[in-house]
Amino acid sequence: RTLNNILEQIEKEKEINIETQKRVEILNQKADIVLKNFKRSPEIPTLLNKLNLIKKIKKIKEIQELINKIRNENKLLSKEKEKCEKENLNNQQIINENNHLKKQDFKNKIQEKVQEIGGFERTLSAFIKHNSFKLHKNLIDNALDNFKITYNETDSLEHKMDLIIEFSSKNIQPQ
């Protein structure tokens, strides 16, 4: 009878140990998720900045192509101008007007591109600021909810992060 009692006691302790181990594993997984999210979140604005940079570079390349086109057009216009000067001085006035109109047209196109880039930068910047803030806020709120940490909705992000760090240092043992 004593042997049976001992065996039953051993089985109960095994079950308790397995249950405890499962809970520890779940906590460790949650801690890993929180850490990964905190590690990942600063990269997202960085990636958006890189995307922003790539788009800016594309716009700059478009402007450079436009400038090169203007230069080539100016070279052609200069050659044409010289040719007309030799043929007839009266044609010079027409060429100058044409040259001026083309330069003005290209200047207007460049100005449009510059304004387009400015608007694009402002829009993307606002998007990044808004979404970075929302992302950090959501990650932190999710972490607080996952760990069942009590907090007020009005608490600052910094205070919420302090709560998570405090909870983690008390309840999650490093392996």
C-alpha positions, -999 to +999 in steps of 0.1 A: +000+000+000+028+024+008+045+016-025+012+024-043+010+057-024+046+066-033+039+057-070+008+078-071+026+107-054+054+104-081+028+105-109+011+136-094+045+154-091+053+144-127+020+160-139+027+191-119+062+194-133+049+189-169+022+216-163+048+240-148+072+233-177+044+241-202+037+274-185+074+283-184+076+275-222+046+297-229+061+326-209+094+322-227+077+322-261+058+354-251+091+370-239+107+361-272+079+376-291+081+408-271+119+410-276+116+403-313+089+430-317+111+455-298+141+446-319+121+447-351+101+479-345+131+503-349+139+487-383+105+495-398+111+533-399+146+525-412+132+504-440+107+532-448+136+557-448+154+534-473+123+532-495+120+570-492+156+573-502+152+550-532+122+569-544+141+602-540+170+588-559+146+578-587+131+613-588+166+628-588+176+606-617+145+618-636+156+654-630+192+646-640+179+630-672+158+661-678+188+683-672+209+661-696+181+664-721+182+702-717+219+702-722+217+681-753+189+702-766+209+733-759+239+719-778+216+711-808+201+745-806+236+761-805+246+742-836+214+751-853+219+787-843+254+788-858+241+773-890+214+798-893+237+827-886+257+817-916+227+813-938+207+843-928+208+867-898+171+871-899+166+835-888+185+843-856+156+860-840+133+830-846+159+806-832+164+827-801+126+828-795+124+790-800+154+784-777+139+806-750+106+788-752+122+754-750+144+765-721+113+779-704+094+747-710+122+726-695+125+750-666+088+746-659+091+708-661+120+708-637+101+731-613+071+707-615+094+677-606+109+696-577+075+705-563+064+669-569+093+656-549+087+681-521+050+670-518+061+633-519+087+639-491+061+656-469+035+629-475+059+600-468+074+618-438+039+622-422+031+586-431+063+573-414+058+593-383+021+583-380+027+546-386+059+543-365+040+557-335+010+534-341+033+504-346+051+510-313+019+517-295+002+485-308+033+463-300+035+476-265-003+473-258-002+438-272+027+429-250+010+443-219-022+424-227-003+391-234+014+393-200-018+404-183-001+435-169-025+461-156-021+496-171-041+527-179-049+536-215-037+571-207-002+559-196+026+571-218+044+547-241+076+551-220+057+541-188+041+511-206+076+500-217+088+504-181+059+481-170+070+454-195+106+456-185+097+455-148+075+424-154+101+407-175+128+412-149+107+397-121+089+369-139+110+356-168+141+337-158+170+337-183+179+302-195 
